[in-house]
């Protein structure tokens, strides 16, 4: 059974801490193959994160779909990690309207595809009741090391619930995404593509300074694996998550999970930049 390439997609994101969530959103807006029907935010100040999503749509000159501020606290009870720079480069975020009556889990239950690029709290809550989710696209895990990856570690209970449920999932771990690094040429190309591109470049600079080195576009890579599967090598099996958040793939030909095990970094980076620029240039008249 092949992993169906999605058309209608909902994005679940912890946008604002690492710049890669904003890059993934921009890449989706520059990917005509997908129809982004809704966005939910997760982990920490989810209302602030929802306002950031709304700002990104406005800078791209696009009407925003439903945006739901989801779960603030992990199901595991683990304290929320907060970088402290979230939203700093987006003045007057309070002006971005957010409908706080929207239920993120209820929104995600509509399916059919959820791209989950943050901790899996909202997704776990969604699948705990009857839902129409047919498949997941996930950035999470580390499949070559016992070192837990951030999204999984941030809510181990949610990750265990999601993967134990056996929903079809295409998963890209940090062992692959860290192989791709945002270089200066890519940064310059993004910056030159209009108001959203300028914001993205500033956010990349801010995160690079905080991190102390160039960053990797983890989330865009995971999303791209579903849009352009020809650029990735995957293996099939079932993902297990231990109590510390370490992930293991038990290889099985009939397993519900597909895990990326190889990619070509230059090709993947170029594809991400092209799609981000396509979205960012919309409002600039390019």
N, C-alpha and C positions, 0 to 999 in steps of 0.2 A: 504494500500500500504506500503510495507516495503522499507527501505532505502537500495538501492543496494550497495553491497560491491564493492568498486572500484578496478580496476586492474591497469589501466594506470592513473597516477596522476601527476599533476604539483604542485609545492610548491611555495607559495608566502610568503616571510619572511622578517622581519626586523632584521635579524641576527646581533649579535654583541653587543647589549646592555645588555639584559638578556641572560644568557647562555642557556636558555631553547630552543632557536631556533636552536643552534648548536646541542644540544641533540636530537631535533626532526629530524634534517637532518640525524644524525648518526643512529637514530632508523629506519628511512626509508631505509637507506642503509643496515640495518640488517634485513629487512622484505621482504623475498622472495615473499610474496603474492602480492606485489606492484611493478610496474615498474615506476620508477621516470623518466619522460620523459623530464622535463624542470624545471628550477627554475627562479623565478623573485624576485627581491629585492625591498623594498619599504621603504620610510620614511627616510629623512635625506640624508646622503652621501651614496647613493645607489650603486655607483661604488665601494667604499670601501667594502660595504657589499657583493657585487658580488665577489670581490677578496677573501673574507673570505670563501664564498661558494666553490670557485675553490680550495682553499687550503685544505678544508676538504675532497674533492674528492681525491686530490692528496695523502693526508696522509692515506686515506683508500685504496689506490691502485686501484681506480676506474676511468675509463674515465668519464669526466664531460659531462653532457648533455648541451644543450643550456642554458646559464645563462644570463638573461637580467636585466640590471640596470633600475629600473622603476622610478615611481614618487618620487621626493624628497620632494615636498610640499603637505600637505593635501588639499583636495578640500575645506574644511571648512575655510582654511586660518589660522587655529590655529598654533602658533609657534611650531616648531619641538623641542621635548625634546631630549637631547643628553647627555648620561651619562658621556662621556669623556674617557672611557677606551676601546672603540671599536677598535679592531685590535691590541691592545698593545702587546699581547702575541704571535703575528704572525709576526715575522720579515720579512722584504723584501717583503711585500705584493704587491708592485708595480711590482714584477716579475710575478704575476699571471695574465695571459692574460684575458681580458674582451672585448668582442665585443660590443662596445658602440653604434653600429648601430642597435642592436636588439631592437624592440619595445615590452615592457613588456605586455602591454594591448593586442596587436595583438597576442602575444604568448599565453596568457591565453585564448583568444577567441577560440582556437583550441579544448579546452576541452579534455576529457569529465568531468574530476573531478579536482577541484582546492582545495588544502588544504591551507587555508589562516590563517597564524599564526601571522600576524602583522596587523597594521591599514589597512582598506579595500579600500584604495585609488585605487590601481591597479585593483582590482576586479570591483569596481564601474565603472571605465573607460572602462573596458573590456565589461561589459554587457550593456553599453550605446549604443553600436552598435550591429549589427547582430553577433551572436556568436554560438558556439556549446557546451557551458558549460551545462552539465546536472545536476550537483550537486556540492555542496560546503561542505567542512569539515572546520569548523571554531573554532578557539580558541578566544572567546570574550564574553563579557557580564558578568553580575552579576545578578543572578535571585532570590536571597534571600535578597537583600539589594538595597537601592536606590543609593549607592555609585557607581559611574561609574567605569568601568574597563578600563585599559589603552588603549587597542587596539581600543575600541569603542570611548572613549573620545578623542583620538588623531585625529580622523577624523569623527566627528558625521555626517556630510553631506554624506560621503561615506557609512557609516554604514546604515543610513536611506535609501539611494538609493538601497543598496544591499538587505536589508530585505524587503523593500516595493515591490521589483520586484517579490517576491514570488518564487524564485528558491528553489528547494528542498535543505535543508541544515541540516547537523548534527552539532550541536553547543554545545560546552562545556564551561561553564562559570567559572570564578575564584572562585565562591562559592564552586565548586567541586574540582578544581585543587589544591587549597590551602590546601586541606586535606591530600595531599601526600607531604612528605618532603624528600629531598635527605639526607640520613643519612651517617655516616662515613663508614659503611660497603659497601654501594653502591658506594661511592666515591672510596674506595680502589679497588673494583672489576673493576670499569671502568678504573682506572689508570693502572692496570696490564695487559691491553689487547692490547698493542702496541702503535705506534706513535700517532694515533688519540686519543686513550684512555688517553695518557699522556697529550695531549693538552686539552682534555675535563676536566680532573681533575684540571689542572691549571686554566682553565676558571671558573670552579665551585668555586675554592678557591678564585679567584679574585672577583667574583660576591658576594660570601658569605661575604667577607671582606667589600665590598662596601655597601651591604645591612645591615650588622650588625647582621645577623642571617642566619641559613641554608635556602636555597631557595627551591622552589617547581618546579617540571618539568611541568609547565603549558602546553606548546606546545606539548611535547610528549604525554601527556594524551589525548589531543584533537585528535591527529592523531590516537592514539591507539584505541579510541572509534570507529573508522571506520574499523580498522584492526581486532579488537577483540570485536565485539559488545556484545558477550556473557558475558563480564566482566562489563557491564554497564546497568543501568536502564534509560530509556528515556521516556519522555512524548511528546505529539505532540500538535502543535498549531501554532500561528503566533507571531513572535517577533516584538515588537514595540520599537522604540528608541526615547526618548524625546530630547529636545534641549540641555540638559546638558550631554547626553550620557548614561543616565540610561536606562536599558533594562527591558522590561516586556514581559512575555509570556502569550498570551491570549490562553487558552487551547481550542483546537478544534480537534476533531477526524480526520477531513479532512485537517488540517493545513499543510502547506508546510515545517514547521520547526520541527525538533526533538531536544529536549534539554535534556542533561544528568542531571539527578536528583539524582543519587546515584552511588557509586562505592565502591570497597573494596580496601582501600589504600595499604595494604601489597602486595596483589596480583598484583595490577596495577604497583606498583614500581618494583617488581621482574620481571615482563614481560618487562618493559622498559629497565632495566639493562641488561637482557639477550639479547635483540635485539641490544642495543648499543654495547655491548661486541662483538657480532657476526660481526658487521660492523668494529669495531675498530681493531679486530684481523686479518682482511684480509691481511693487508700488513706485519704483523708480522709473518705470516706463521703458525698461530695457527689453 
